[in-house]
Amino acid sequence: MARPLSLLDLTYITAGSTSGATVQRSVRIAQLAEQLGYTRVWYAEHHNTRGLASGAPEIMIAHVATQTSTIRLGSGGVMLPNQAPLKVAETFHLLRAMYGDRIDLGLGRAPGTDTKTALALRRNPDALHADDYPQNVLELLAYDEQGFPEGHYFEHIVATPSDQSLPPVWLLGSSGFSGQFAAQIGVGFSFAAHINKPLAIDVMNSYREHFTPSGRFEAPHAILAVGTIIGETEERARELALIHRVGMYRLLTGAMQPAPTLAEAREIAETIPPQFQLQLDSMQANQFIGTAADVATRVKALADECQADEVMFTCTIGAESDLEHALREMKSAWDTVDIL
């Protein structure tokens, strides 16, 4: 049986487009993913980023769910330090009331933004330095399970709507911490290899080895999230990789803008100062770049080493036609490679 394949949609705005057009593109991409047999599409939470259409995965989930019927939709993820656990519980209770068992809740530990913007979100300078993510996760689960100890200040608070429960919960991470914590509390885990590919094997195997069954997950379920840049040929993929490279350069320099066209990326790439090149090489090494067959083969090899139950890929290329091609060809190659 083929290992499930899913998609992370970062809602990149391409040069000359708008946020509204990008959201509608995301709807079409989710519809295509559903048609092709992808398992789920997740949406991320990033802030103060001009090049992205959405910083609110819960709204993307709700919008796309109205225009699809079977594919699972979730957050990849909700950045829990930015939000009160009760608010997250109520939001995802409501999403589940609306769309049933198609919803996933992925939780992240990072702010998804810069320090100043994190302060604008959290409203308290002390919150920027508090390492209370584990407590917030446990609080979120306690609302769902009526699990506060007797005498706790929040003991009698009920997450609305109270006849619903949280969807499957996943912790997201690019280091060992979230994998260890996910194993300890018995929830799903997704490793961000598109951010830190070298750690994927050790962290994901450790999660599986130390997993403790719970009422949420009887067995470990690990998703390997990978970054891909897929072209009809190797040369075309390398060209499209310039879009990603320019995007990372803009991220490093604090000048995040809509994703450039390929023509713009070629010009901008020529002007990147030498002192950034090694860092960009390192960041781009986390991406799988090539034809769909080549990428699928290499990703499957990594997934095997990680003992991943599922693979989720993101594709940082601009034009919708290129993205549609990547979705179609990756699924076709994936199904072929996974049964060899």
N, C-alpha and C positions, 0 to 999 in steps of 0.2 A: 504493500500500500504506500502511495506517495506521501511524503512528509508534507503537511499543509503549508501553503504559501500565502502570505498576507502582505499588506501595503501600509506604509506610514506616509501620510500626505502632509507635508509641511506648509501647504498653501502658498508657495512662492508666487509673487506677482512678477510677471515678465515685463520687460521694458515696453512702454507704450500701452500697457493694459491697465486695468483698474481692479480694486478689491472686489467689486461686484462681479465683474467678469471672471475673476479668479475663483470665487465661490461657486459660480455656475460651472466652471471647468471642473472643480472638485466633485460636483454632483455627477457630471458626465463620466468622470474617471471612476467614481464609485459604482456607477451603473455598469460600466464596462467590466470592472473587477468582478462584480456579481455575476455577470453573464459568463465570464471566463472561468468561474469556479474558485476565485480567491476566498479565503476563509473570513478575513476581517480587514477593515480599514480603520486605522487610528489617526487621531489628530492631536497636534502638539500645542503646548502653551508657551509662547514666547512673547515678550513685551518690549516696547520701545524699539521696534524694528520696522523700518519703512518698507522693507522688501517682502513682508509677509501680510497676508490678508486676514489672518485670524490669530488672536491671542486667547480665544475662548473655545476650547474643544467641546465643551458641553453644548454650545450653540451650534457648532458644526455638526455634532452628532444628531441633534434634534432635526436640523434642516435636512440633512442627507437621508435620515431615516424615513422622512415623509415621501421620498422619491426613490426608495429602494424597498425590497420586500424580504430578502432572505439573508443578505450578508451581515455579519456582525460589525458593529460600530463602537468605537471606544476612544478613550483618551490615552495619548502616548506622549506625555501624560498630564494629569492635573498636578501642578507644582504645589504640594500640600503646605509648604511653609508660607505660601502667599495667601492661604485661605483658612478660615475656621473649619475644623473637622465637621461640625454640625451642618454647616452650609453645604459642604461636599456631600455629606450623607443625604441631605434632603434633595439636592439636585439629582443625584443618581437614583434615589428612590423614585422620584417623579419620572425620570427617563425610563425606568423599568416599568412603571405603571403605564406609560404611553406606548412603549414599543416591545414590552415583554422580554423574552430571553434572547435579545439580539445585542445587548449592551455590555460593554466591558469597562471597568474602572482601572486604569493604569495610573500609578502614583509616582511622582518624581520628588527627589530631595533637593534639587538645585532650584535657584530662583527663576531660571529661564530668562535672565536679563542681567543688566549691570547693577552695581551696588546702589546707585542713586535711585534708579527705578524701583528696585526692591524696597527701598525705604518708602517711596511713594505708595507702594502697594500695602506695606505692613504697618505704616504710620507710627512706628515706634523704633527708635535707634537700637534699643536693647534686642529687638527681635532679629536684627541683622546678625547678631553674634550668638544667638541662642541655638544650642544643638538639641532641639526638642522634636526632631522629626520622628524618632521612634515612639515617643509619648503621643504625638499627634496621630500617628497611624493606629496605635492601640485605642486612642479615644474614638477615632472614626469607627473602628470595629465594634467598640463597646456600645455606641449608639445603635448599631445594627442588631446587636445581640442582647440588648438590655443587660449588658455585662458589667456595669459599674459596681464596685463593691458597696456593701451596705454602709450608708453614712456618707458616701461620696457626694460632693456638691451638685453633680450633674445626674445623680441617681435616677430621678424621676422625669428627666427630659426624654421626650419621644421624637424621633425623626419623622417628619411629615413627608409623604403620606405614610401613616403608621402600619398599613396593611401590606406594605412592600418591604423587600429586603434589598441589600446591595447586590449588584451584579458581581460576577467573578472579579476578584481583586488581584492586581499584579503590581509588584514593585519593580521600578525601572532603575537601571544604574549602569555606570561605566567603570565601576571599581568593585572591590570585593564586599563593601559594606552592605549594600542592598541585597546581594545574593545571600549573604549570611543571615540577614534579618528575615528575608522572605522564607528561607528554609526553617528558621526558628519558629515562626508563627504559622507556617503551613499555608502559604499563598503562592500564586504564580510569580514567575520572575522573567523579566526581559532584559537581556544584556545589550547595551548600545555599542556594538562593534564598529559602527560607523563613526564613533568618537574615539574608541580605544581598542582597536582590534587585537593588539598583542596580548591583552589580558583575558580574552574571551574563553579560551579553553580551560584555564585554571579556575576562573570564577564560576563558570557554568557547571563544571564537574563537581566543584565543591558544594554548590547549591544542591545538586542531586544527591550527593553522598550524605549530606547532613539534614536532608529534608525530614520534617516531622509532620505526619498526617494530621489533618484538621477537619473540621466540619465543612470547610470551604473547598479544600483539595485533598482527596484521599491519597494522591500520588503527586510527585513533582511534575510541573509543566513549565518547561523552559523555552522561551522564544529567543532566537538569535536575530537581532536587528542589524542589518547590513546596509551600507551605502553602495549604490551601484550607478554606473554611467554606461549605458548600453547603446551601441550603434549598430547599423547594418554591417559595418566592417570594423576591424580594429582601428583603422585610420580615422573613421568617422567618430568612433567612441573617444579617441584621443583628442579630436577636435572639440567635441562636446564637453570634454573634461575642462577645457579652458573656462567654461561658464562657471563651473564649480570653483576653480582656482581663483578667479576674479572675485567670486562671492566670499571666499575665505579671506582674501586680501582685504576686502572691504570690512569684514568682521573684525579683523585684527586692527584696522585703523579707525574703527568707529564710524565708518561711512556706509552703513548698510542701506542699500537702495534696491529697487526692483532688479531682478535678475537680468543681466544684459543679453541682448541677442548674440548669436555666435559671431557676427561681424564686429559688434562692439567689443566682445570678449577678446577677439584676436588683437584689436588695437590696444586695449587696456593692458593686456598681458605683457605687451612689449615695453610698457612703461613702469612695471613693478620694480621697485628698487632692489638691488642685489641682497641687501640685508634681510629681506623677507623670504628669499627663495628657499632656504633650507627648512624653515618652519612650514612653509607651504608644501614642500615635498613631503614632510612628515605627516601633515594633515591629510594630504591626498593619498598617502599610503594606506589609509584606512578604507579607501574606496576600492571596489572591484570594477575595473574598467576593461571593456572589451565587447565582443559580440555576445548575444544572449547565451549561446551554447557554451562559450568559454566561461562566462560569468557563472552560469548555473553549475558547471562542473566544479569550479573552484569554491563556490559557496557551499555546495553539497559536501565537499571534502572537509571544510571547516565545521559545518554542522555535524558531521559524523564524529569529528574529534571532540566537539563540545557536548555530544549526546543531546543535541537540541531536539525538542519535540516538534518544533515549528520554526519557520524562517519568515521574517518580516523585512521587506526591503523598501528603501526609499530611493528615489531617482531624482537627482538634482540637475535636471536638464530643463531648458526653458520652453520650447514650443510644444503645444499640445499634441501635435502630430508625432513628435519624437517620443513624448511620454506614452501615448497610445501604442506606438510601435514597441516600446520597451515592455509594456504590460503584456501585450499579446505574445511577443517572442519569448519573454522570460517564462511565462506560464507554459508555453509549448515546450521549450527546452527543459524546464524543470520537471515536467511530467515524464519526459523521455529519459533524462539523466537519472532520475530517482528510481527507475525500474531496471537500470542496467545491472 
